[in-house]
């Protein structure tokens, strides 16, 4: 009975260790056309790869999709951009109403976003996503803290089109532990029958 209790506790602990991540995390950069032109994030077990915005700077949505869809990229939606900004520590809540929403970043976070996503607007990063007038902007040209929202000021002439692709899902960190635990339970059961 004691072995069964210990085995059950071990199984519960292992299953709890492979649950979804609480927020998106920044991964190592990737390369498509040039070094580090992909920003990769892990969004609760799904890997999202964002193309550097300078690759689509000034393009319309349809021309950016036509240029990059053969590589598996699609126009980013609000949920994907929410995950992207979360990976950089932004507190944006996903609201894309008619107002501009403060993204709540500090200068170090803004510099990190700009270095990953590229410069498209003066010395700043501006990227369109979701619908034709929704954008995010970080850097000195955007005001301190960055912003996200509806920005119809001459769409696409000052920014890039946010392109994303869903990449292969990596092996969950808890999977080897789960398999080892199941093997141990099988070994204990076999040993008990002998």
MARBA-3410 file (N, C-alpha, C, O; in Angstrom, 1 decimal):
194
0.8,-1.2,0.0,0.0,0.0,0.0,0.9,1.3,0.0,0.6,2.2,-0.7 ~ 2.0,1.2,0.8,2.9,2.3,0.8,3.5,2.6,-0.5,3.6,3.8,-0.9 ~ 3.8,1.6,-1.3,4.4,1.8,-2.6,3.4,2.4,-3.6,3.8,3.2,-4.4 ~ 2.2,2.0,-3.4,1.1,2.5,-4.3,0.9,4.0,-4.0,0.8,4.8,-4.9 ~ 0.9,4.4,-2.7,0.8,5.8,-2.4,2.0,6.6,-2.9,1.8,7.7,-3.5
3.2,6.1,-2.7,4.4,6.8,-3.2,4.3,7.0,-4.8,4.6,8.0,-5.3 ~ 3.9,5.9,-5.4,3.8,6.0,-6.9,2.7,7.0,-7.3,2.9,7.7,-8.3 ~ 1.6,7.0,-6.6,0.5,8.0,-7.0,1.0,9.4,-6.8,0.7,10.3,-7.6 ~ 1.7,9.7,-5.7,2.2,11.0,-5.4,3.2,11.4,-6.5,3.2,12.6,-7.0 ~ 4.1,10.5,-6.9,5.1,10.8,-8.0,4.4,11.1,-9.3,4.8,12.0,-10.0
3.3,10.3,-9.6,2.6,10.6,-10.9,1.9,11.9,-10.9,2.0,12.6,-11.9 ~ 1.3,12.3,-9.8,0.7,13.6,-9.7,1.7,14.8,-9.8,1.5,15.7,-10.6 ~ 2.9,14.6,-9.2,3.9,15.6,-9.3,4.4,15.7,-10.8,4.7,16.8,-11.3 ~ 4.6,14.6,-11.5,5.0,14.6,-12.9,4.0,15.3,-13.8,4.4,16.0,-14.7 ~ 2.8,14.9,-13.6,1.7,15.5,-14.5,1.7,17.0,-14.3,1.5,17.8,-15.3
1.8,17.5,-13.1,1.8,18.9,-12.8,3.0,19.6,-13.4,2.9,20.8,-13.7 ~ 4.1,18.9,-13.6,5.3,19.6,-14.2,5.2,19.8,-15.7,6.1,20.6,-16.2 ~ 4.3,19.3,-16.4,4.2,19.5,-17.8,3.0,20.4,-18.2,2.7,20.4,-19.4 ~ 2.5,21.1,-17.3,1.4,22.0,-17.6,1.9,23.2,-18.5,3.1,23.3,-18.7 ~ 0.9,24.0,-19.1,1.3,25.1,-19.9,2.1,26.2,-19.2,1.9,26.4,-18.0
2.9,26.9,-20.0,3.6,28.0,-19.4,2.7,29.1,-19.1,1.6,29.3,-19.7 ~ 3.0,30.0,-18.1,2.1,31.0,-17.7,2.1,32.2,-18.6,1.1,32.9,-18.7 ~ 3.2,32.4,-19.3,3.3,33.5,-20.3,4.3,33.2,-21.4,5.1,32.3,-21.2 ~ 4.3,34.0,-22.4,5.3,33.8,-23.5,6.7,34.2,-23.0,6.9,35.1,-22.2 ~ 7.6,33.4,-23.6,9.0,33.7,-23.2,9.8,33.8,-24.5,9.6,33.2,-25.5
10.8,34.7,-24.5,11.7,35.0,-25.6,12.7,33.8,-25.7,13.3,33.4,-24.7 ~ 12.9,33.3,-26.9,13.8,32.2,-27.2,15.0,32.8,-28.0,15.1,34.0,-28.2 ~ 15.9,32.0,-28.4,17.1,32.4,-29.2,16.6,32.9,-30.5,15.5,32.5,-31.0 ~ 17.3,33.9,-31.1,16.9,34.4,-32.4,17.1,33.3,-33.5,17.9,32.4,-33.3 ~ 16.4,33.5,-34.6,16.6,32.6,-35.7,17.0,33.3,-37.0,17.1,34.5,-37.0
17.3,32.6,-38.0,17.8,33.2,-39.3,17.0,32.6,-40.4,16.8,31.4,-40.6 ~ 16.5,33.5,-41.3,15.8,33.2,-42.5,16.5,33.7,-43.7,17.0,32.9,-44.5 ~ 16.6,35.0,-43.8,17.4,35.7,-44.9,18.7,36.2,-44.5,19.7,36.1,-45.2 ~ 18.8,36.7,-43.2,20.1,37.2,-42.7,20.1,36.9,-41.2,19.1,36.4,-40.6 ~ 21.3,37.0,-40.6,21.5,36.6,-39.2,20.5,37.3,-38.3,20.3,38.5,-38.4
19.9,36.5,-37.4,18.9,37.0,-36.4,17.8,37.8,-36.9,17.3,38.8,-36.3 ~ 17.2,37.5,-38.1,16.1,38.2,-38.6,14.7,37.6,-38.2,13.7,38.0,-38.6 ~ 14.8,36.6,-37.3,13.6,36.0,-36.7,13.6,36.1,-35.2,14.6,35.8,-34.6 ~ 12.5,36.7,-34.7,12.4,36.7,-33.2,11.5,35.5,-32.9,10.3,35.4,-33.3 ~ 12.0,34.6,-32.0,11.3,33.4,-31.7,10.8,33.5,-30.2,11.6,33.9,-29.3
9.5,33.1,-30.0,9.0,33.1,-28.7,8.3,31.8,-28.5,7.8,31.1,-29.4 ~ 8.2,31.3,-27.2,7.5,30.2,-26.8,6.2,30.7,-26.1,6.3,31.2,-25.1 ~ 5.1,30.4,-26.8,3.8,30.9,-26.2,3.0,29.6,-25.7,2.3,29.0,-26.5 ~ 3.2,29.3,-24.5,2.6,28.1,-23.9,2.8,26.8,-24.7,1.8,26.1,-24.9 ~ 4.0,26.6,-25.1,4.3,25.4,-25.8,4.3,25.5,-27.4,4.7,24.6,-28.1
3.8,26.6,-27.9,3.8,26.9,-29.3,4.9,27.9,-29.7,4.9,28.9,-29.1 ~ 5.7,27.5,-30.6,6.8,28.4,-31.0,6.3,29.3,-32.1,5.9,28.8,-33.2 ~ 6.4,30.6,-31.9,6.0,31.6,-32.9,7.3,32.3,-33.4,8.1,32.8,-32.5 ~ 7.4,32.4,-34.7,8.6,33.1,-35.3,8.1,34.3,-36.0,7.3,34.3,-36.9 ~ 8.6,35.5,-35.5,8.2,36.8,-36.1,9.4,37.3,-37.0,10.5,37.3,-36.6
9.0,37.6,-38.2,10.0,38.1,-39.2,10.4,39.6,-38.8,9.5,40.4,-38.5 ~ 11.6,40.0,-38.9,12.1,41.3,-38.7,11.2,42.3,-39.5,11.0,42.1,-40.7 ~ 10.7,43.3,-38.9,9.8,44.2,-39.5,10.4,45.0,-40.7,9.7,45.5,-41.6 ~ 11.7,45.1,-40.7,12.4,45.8,-41.8,12.2,45.1,-43.1,12.3,45.7,-44.2 ~ 11.9,43.8,-43.1,11.6,43.0,-44.3,10.3,43.3,-45.0,10.2,43.0,-46.2
9.4,44.0,-44.2,8.1,44.3,-44.8,7.9,45.8,-44.7,6.7,46.3,-44.9 ~ 8.9,46.6,-44.4,8.7,48.0,-44.2,8.1,48.7,-45.4,8.7,48.6,-46.5 ~ 7.0,49.4,-45.2,6.4,50.1,-46.3,5.5,49.3,-47.2,4.8,49.9,-48.1 ~ 5.5,48.0,-47.0,4.6,47.1,-47.9,3.2,47.1,-47.4,2.9,47.4,-46.2 ~ 2.2,46.9,-48.3,0.9,46.6,-47.9,0.8,45.2,-47.3,1.7,44.4,-47.4
-0.3,45.0,-46.6,-0.5,43.6,-46.0,-0.5,42.6,-47.1,0.2,41.5,-47.0 ~ -1.2,42.8,-48.2,-1.3,41.8,-49.3,0.1,41.6,-50.0,0.4,40.4,-50.3 ~ 0.9,42.6,-50.1,2.2,42.4,-50.7,3.2,41.7,-49.8,4.0,40.9,-50.2 ~ 3.1,42.0,-48.5,3.9,41.3,-47.5,3.5,39.8,-47.4,4.4,39.0,-47.3 ~ 2.2,39.5,-47.4,1.8,38.1,-47.4,2.2,37.4,-48.7,2.7,36.3,-48.6
2.1,38.0,-49.8,2.6,37.4,-51.1,4.0,37.1,-51.1,4.5,36.1,-51.6 ~ 4.8,38.1,-50.5,6.3,37.9,-50.5,6.8,36.8,-49.5,7.8,36.2,-49.7 ~ 6.0,36.6,-48.4,6.5,35.7,-47.4,5.7,34.5,-47.1,6.1,33.6,-46.3 ~ 4.6,34.3,-47.7,3.7,33.1,-47.4,4.4,31.8,-47.9,4.1,30.8,-47.3 ~ 5.2,31.9,-48.9,5.9,30.7,-49.4,6.9,30.1,-48.3,7.3,29.0,-48.4
7.3,31.0,-47.4,8.1,30.6,-46.2,7.3,30.2,-45.0,7.9,29.9,-44.0 ~ 6.0,30.1,-45.2,5.1,29.7,-44.1,4.6,30.9,-43.2,4.0,30.6,-42.1 ~ 4.9,32.1,-43.6,4.5,33.3,-42.8,3.0,33.7,-43.1,2.6,33.6,-44.3 ~ 2.4,34.2,-42.1,1.0,34.8,-42.3,1.0,36.1,-41.5,1.8,36.4,-40.7 ~ 0.0,36.9,-41.8,-0.2,38.2,-41.2,-0.6,37.9,-39.7,-1.5,37.2,-39.5
0.1,38.5,-38.8,-0.1,38.3,-37.3,-1.4,38.8,-36.8,-1.9,39.9,-37.3 ~ -2.1,38.1,-36.0,-3.3,38.5,-35.3,-3.0,39.1,-34.0,-1.9,39.1,-33.5 ~ -4.1,39.6,-33.3,-3.9,40.3,-32.0,-3.4,39.3,-30.9,-2.5,39.7,-30.1 ~ -3.8,38.1,-30.9,-3.4,37.1,-29.9,-1.9,36.9,-30.0,-1.1,36.8,-29.0 ~ -1.4,36.7,-31.3,0.0,36.5,-31.5,0.9,37.7,-31.1,1.9,37.5,-30.5
0.4,38.9,-31.4,1.1,40.1,-31.0,1.1,40.3,-29.5,2.1,40.7,-28.9 ~ 0.0,39.9,-28.9,-0.1,40.0,-27.4,1.0,39.1,-26.8,1.7,39.5,-25.9 ~ 1.2,37.9,-27.3,2.2,36.9,-26.9,3.6,37.5,-27.1,4.5,37.4,-26.3 ~ 3.8,38.1,-28.3,5.1,38.7,-28.6,5.5,39.8,-27.6,6.6,39.8,-27.1 ~ 4.5,40.7,-27.4,4.8,41.8,-26.5,5.0,41.3,-25.0,5.8,41.9,-24.3
4.2,40.3,-24.7,4.4,39.7,-23.3,5.8,39.1,-23.1,6.3,39.2,-22.0 ~ 6.3,38.5,-24.2,7.7,38.0,-24.1,8.7,39.0,-23.8,9.8,38.7,-23.3 ~ 8.5,40.3,-24.1,9.4,41.4,-23.9,9.0,42.1,-22.6,9.7,43.1,-22.2 ~ 8.0,41.7,-21.9,7.6,42.3,-20.6,6.6,43.4,-20.7,6.4,44.1,-19.8 ~ 5.9,43.5,-21.9,4.9,44.5,-22.1,3.6,44.2,-21.3,3.3,43.0,-21.2
2.9,45.1,-20.8,1.7,44.9,-20.0,0.5,45.1,-20.9,-0.6,45.3,-20.3 ~ 0.6,45.2,-22.2,-0.6,45.4,-23.1,-1.6,44.4,-22.9,-1.3,43.2,-22.7 ~ -2.9,44.8,-22.8,-4.0,43.9,-22.5,-4.7,43.4,-23.7,-5.7,42.7,-23.5 ~ -4.3,43.6,-24.9,-4.9,43.1,-26.1,-6.0,44.0,-26.6,-6.7,43.7,-27.6 ~ -6.3,45.2,-26.0,-7.3,46.1,-26.5,-6.8,46.8,-27.8,-5.8,47.5,-27.7
-7.6,46.7,-28.8,-7.2,47.4,-30.1,-8.4,48.3,-30.5,-8.6,48.5,-31.7 ~ -9.0,48.9,-29.5,-10.2,49.8,-29.8,-9.6,51.1,-30.5,-8.5,51.1,-30.9 ~ -10.5,52.1,-30.6,-10.1,53.3,-31.3,-9.0,54.1,-30.6,-8.5,55.0,-31.2 ~ -8.7,53.8,-29.3,-7.7,54.6,-28.6,-6.4,53.9,-28.6,-6.3,52.7,-28.8 ~ -5.4,54.7,-28.3,-4.0,54.2,-28.2,-3.8,53.7,-26.7,-4.2,54.4,-25.8
-3.3,52.5,-26.5,-3.1,51.9,-25.2,-1.6,51.9,-24.8,-0.8,51.4,-25.6 ~ -1.3,52.5,-23.7,0.1,52.5,-23.2,0.6,51.1,-23.0,-0.1,50.3,-22.3 ~ 1.7,50.7,-23.6,2.2,49.3,-23.5,3.0,49.1,-22.3,3.4,48.0,-22.0 ~ 3.3,50.1,-21.5,3.9,50.0,-20.2,5.3,49.4,-20.2,5.7,48.7,-19.3 ~ 6.1,49.7,-21.2,7.5,49.2,-21.2,8.5,50.3,-20.7,8.2,51.5,-20.8
9.6,49.9,-20.3,10.7,50.8,-19.9,11.7,50.9,-21.1,11.6,50.2,-22.1 ~ 12.6,51.8,-20.9,13.6,52.0,-22.1,14.4,50.8,-22.4,14.7,50.6,-23.6 ~ 14.8,50.0,-21.4,15.5,48.8,-21.7,14.7,47.8,-22.5,15.2,47.2,-23.4 ~ 13.4,47.6,-22.1,12.5,46.8,-22.8,12.3,47.3,-24.3,12.3,46.5,-25.2 ~ 12.1,48.6,-24.4,11.9,49.1,-25.7,13.1,48.9,-26.6,13.0,48.5,-27.8
14.3,49.1,-26.1,15.6,48.8,-26.8,15.7,47.4,-27.2,16.1,47.1,-28.3 ~ 15.2,46.5,-26.4,15.3,45.0,-26.7,14.3,44.7,-27.8,14.6,43.9,-28.7 ~ 13.1,45.3,-27.8,12.1,45.1,-28.8,12.6,45.6,-30.2,12.5,44.9,-31.2 ~ 13.2,46.8,-30.1,13.7,47.4,-31.4,14.9,46.6,-31.9,15.0,46.3,-33.2 ~ 15.8,46.1,-31.1,16.9,45.3,-31.6,16.4,43.9,-32.2,17.1,43.4,-33.1
15.3,43.4,-31.7,14.8,42.1,-32.2,13.9,42.3,-33.4,14.0,41.6,-34.4 ~ 13.1,43.3,-33.4,12.1,43.5,-34.5,12.5,44.4,-35.6,11.9,44.4,-36.7 ~ 13.5,45.2,-35.4,14.1,46.1,-36.4,13.5,47.5,-36.4,12.5,47.7,-35.8 ~ 14.2,48.4,-37.1,13.8,49.8,-37.1,13.0,50.1,-38.4,13.4,49.7,-39.5 ~ 11.8,50.7,-38.2,11.0,51.0,-39.4,10.4,52.4,-39.4,9.9,52.8,-40.4
10.6,53.1,-38.3,9.9,54.5,-38.2,10.9,55.4,-37.4,10.9,55.4,-36.2 ~ 11.7,56.1,-38.2,12.8,56.9,-37.6,13.8,56.0,-36.9,14.4,55.2,-37.6 ~ 13.9,56.1,-35.6,14.8,55.1,-34.9,13.9,54.2,-34.0,14.4,53.6,-33.0 ~ 12.7,54.0,-34.4,11.7,53.2,-33.6,11.2,52.0,-34.4,11.5,51.8,-35.6 ~ 10.4,51.2,-33.8,9.8,50.0,-34.4,8.3,50.3,-34.4,7.6,50.5,-33.4
7.7,50.2,-35.6,6.3,50.3,-35.8,5.8,49.1,-36.6,6.3,48.9,-37.8 ~ 4.9,48.3,-36.1,4.4,47.2,-36.9,2.9,47.1,-36.9,2.2,47.3,-35.9 ~ 2.3,46.8,-38.1,0.9,46.7,-38.2,0.5,45.2,-38.0,1.3,44.3,-38.4 ~ -0.7,45.0,-37.5,-1.2,43.6,-37.3,-2.7,43.6,-37.2,-3.3,44.7,-37.1 ~ -3.3,42.5,-37.1,-4.8,42.4,-36.9,-5.6,42.9,-38.0,-5.9,42.2,-39.0
-6.0,44.2,-37.9,-6.7,44.8,-39.0,-5.8,45.9,-39.7,-4.7,46.0,-39.2 ~ -6.3,46.5,-40.7,-5.4,47.4,-41.4,-4.9,48.6,-40.7,-3.8,49.2,-41.0 ~ -5.5,49.0,-39.6,-5.1,50.2,-38.9,-4.6,50.0,-37.5,-4.3,50.9,-36.7 ~ -4.4,48.7,-37.1,-3.9,48.4,-35.7,-2.4,48.3,-35.8,-1.9,47.6,-36.7 ~ -1.7,48.9,-34.8,-0.3,48.9,-34.9,0.3,48.9,-33.4,-0.4,49.2,-32.5
1.6,48.6,-33.3,2.3,48.8,-32.1,3.5,49.6,-32.4,4.0,49.6,-33.6 ~ 4.0,50.4,-31.5,5.1,51.3,-31.7,6.0,51.4,-30.5,5.4,51.7,-29.4 ~ 7.3,51.3,-30.6,8.2,51.4,-29.5,9.4,52.2,-30.0,9.9,52.0,-31.1 ~ 9.9,53.1,-29.1,11.1,53.9,-29.4,10.8,55.3,-29.2,9.7,55.7,-28.9 ~ 11.8,56.2,-29.4,11.7,57.6,-29.2,10.6,58.3,-30.1,10.0,59.3,-29.6
10.4,57.8,-31.3,9.4,58.4,-32.1,8.0,58.1,-31.7,7.0,58.7,-32.2 ~ 7.8,57.2,-30.8,6.5,56.7,-30.3,6.1,57.3,-29.0,4.9,57.2,-28.6 ~ 7.0,57.8,-28.2,6.8,58.3,-26.9,7.2,57.2,-25.9,7.2,56.0,-26.2 ~ 7.6,57.6,-24.7,8.1,56.7,-23.7,7.0,55.7,-23.3,5.8,56.0,-23.1 ~ 7.4,54.4,-23.2,6.5,53.4,-22.8,5.9,52.6,-24.0,5.3,51.5,-23.8
6.0,53.2,-25.2,5.4,52.5,-26.3,3.9,52.5,-26.3,3.3,52.9,-25.3 ~ 3.2,52.1,-27.4,1.8,52.1,-27.5,1.3,51.0,-28.4,2.0,50.6,-29.3 ~ 0.1,50.7,-28.3,-0.6,49.7,-29.2,-2.0,50.3,-29.4,-2.7,50.7,-28.4 ~ -2.5,50.2,-30.6,-3.9,50.6,-30.8,-4.2,50.9,-32.3,-3.5,50.5,-33.2 ~ -5.3,51.6,-32.5,-5.8,51.9,-33.8,-5.1,53.2,-34.2,-5.2,54.2,-33.6
-4.3,53.1,-35.3,-3.5,54.2,-35.8,-3.6,54.2,-37.3,-3.0,53.5,-38.0 ~ -4.5,55.1,-37.8,-4.8,55.2,-39.2,-4.0,56.3,-39.9,-4.4,56.7,-41.0 ~ -2.9,56.8,-39.3,-2.1,57.8,-39.8,-1.3,57.3,-41.0,-0.1,56.9,-40.8 ~ -1.8,57.3,-42.2,-1.1,56.9,-43.4,-0.6,55.5,-43.2,0.6,55.3,-43.2 ~ -1.5,54.5,-43.1,-1.1,53.1,-42.8,0.0,52.6,-43.7,0.0,52.8,-45.0
1.0,51.9,-43.2,2.0,51.2,-43.8,3.1,52.0,-44.4,4.1,51.5,-44.9 ~ 3.0,53.4,-44.4,4.1,54.1,-44.9,5.2,54.3,-43.9,6.3,54.7,-44.2 ~ 4.9,54.1,-42.6,5.9,54.3,-41.5,6.3,53.0,-40.8,7.1,53.1,-39.9 ~ 5.7,51.9,-41.2,6.0,50.7,-40.5,6.0,49.4,-41.3,5.8,49.5,-42.5 ~ 6.3,48.3,-40.6,6.3,47.0,-41.3,5.1,46.3,-41.0,4.3,46.6,-40.1
4.9,45.2,-41.8,3.7,44.3,-41.6,4.2,43.2,-40.7,5.2,42.5,-41.1 ~ 3.6,42.9,-39.6,4.0,41.9,-38.7,3.6,40.5,-39.2,2.5,40.2,-39.3 ~ 4.7,39.8,-39.6,4.5,38.4,-40.2,5.0,37.4,-39.2,6.0,37.5,-38.6 ~ 4.2,36.3,-39.1,4.5,35.3,-38.1,4.3,33.9,-38.7,3.5,33.7,-39.6 ~ 5.0,32.9,-38.2,4.8,31.5,-38.6,4.9,30.7,-37.3,5.7,31.0,-36.4
4.1,29.7,-37.3,4.1,28.7,-36.2,5.1,27.7,-36.5,5.0,27.0,-37.6 ~ 6.1,27.5,-35.7,7.1,26.5,-35.9,6.9,25.2,-35.2,5.9,25.1,-34.4 ~ 7.7,24.2,-35.5,7.5,22.9,-34.9,7.6,23.1,-33.3,8.4,23.9,-32.8 ~ 6.7,22.4,-32.7,6.7,22.4,-31.2,7.8,21.6,-30.6,8.0,20.4,-30.9 ~ 8.6,22.3,-29.7,9.7,21.5,-29.1,9.2,20.5,-28.1,8.1,20.6,-27.6
10.1,19.6,-27.8,9.8,18.6,-26.7,9.5,19.3,-25.4,10.4,20.0,-25.0 ~ 8.4,19.0,-24.8,8.1,19.6,-23.5,9.2,19.2,-22.5,9.6,18.1,-22.5 ~ 9.5,20.1,-21.6,10.6,19.9,-20.6,10.2,18.7,-19.7,11.1,18.0,-19.2 ~ 9.0,18.6,-19.4,8.6,17.6,-18.4,8.4,16.2,-19.0,8.2,15.2,-18.2 ~ 8.4,16.0,-20.3,8.1,14.8,-21.0,9.1,13.7,-20.6,8.6,12.6,-20.2
10.4,13.9,-20.6,11.3,12.8,-20.2,11.1,12.4,-18.7,11.2,11.2,-18.4 ~ 10.7,13.4,-17.8,10.4,13.0,-16.5,9.2,12.2,-16.3,9.1,11.2,-15.6 ~ 8.1,12.5,-17.1,6.9,11.7,-17.1,7.2,10.3,-17.6,6.7,9.3,-17.0 ~ 7.9,10.2,-18.7,8.2,8.8,-19.2,9.1,8.0,-18.2,8.8,6.8,-18.0 ~ 10.0,8.6,-17.5,10.8,7.9,-16.5,9.9,7.5,-15.3,10.0,6.4,-14.8
9.0,8.3,-14.9,8.0,8.0,-13.9,7.1,6.8,-14.3,6.9,5.9,-13.4 ~ 6.6,6.9,-15.5,5.8,5.7,-15.9,6.6,4.4,-16.0,6.1,3.4,-15.7 ~ 7.8,4.5,-16.4,8.7,3.4,-16.5,8.9,2.8,-15.1,8.9,1.6,-14.9 ~ 9.2,3.7,-14.1,9.4,3.3,-12.7,8.1,2.6,-12.2,8.2,1.6,-11.5 ~ 6.9,3.2,-12.5,5.7,2.5,-12.0,5.5,1.2,-12.7,5.1,0.2,-12.0
5.8,1.0,-13.9,5.8,-0.3,-14.6,6.7,-1.3,-14.0,6.4,-2.5,-13.8 ~ 7.9,-0.8,-13.7,8.9,-1.7,-13.0,8.4,-2.2,-11.7,8.6,-3.3,-11.3 ~ 7.9,-1.2,-10.9,7.4,-1.6,-9.6,6.2,-2.6,-9.7,6.1,-3.5,-8.9 ~ 5.4,-2.4,-10.7,4.3,-3.4,-10.9,4.8,-4.7,-11.3,4.3,-5.8,-10.8 ~ 5.7,-4.8,-12.2,6.3,-6.1,-12.6,7.0,-6.8,-11.5,6.8,-8.0,-11.3
7.7,-6.0,-10.7,8.4,-6.6,-9.5,7.4,-7.1,-8.5,7.7,-8.2,-7.9 ~ 6.3,-6.5,-8.3,5.3,-6.9,-7.4,4.7,-8.3,-7.8,4.3,-9.1,-7.0 ~ 4.6,-8.5,-9.2,4.0,-9.7,-9.7,4.9,-10.9,-9.7,4.5,-12.0,-9.8 ~ 6.2,-10.6,-9.5,7.2,-11.7,-9.6,7.3,-12.5,-8.3,8.1,-13.4,-8.1
END
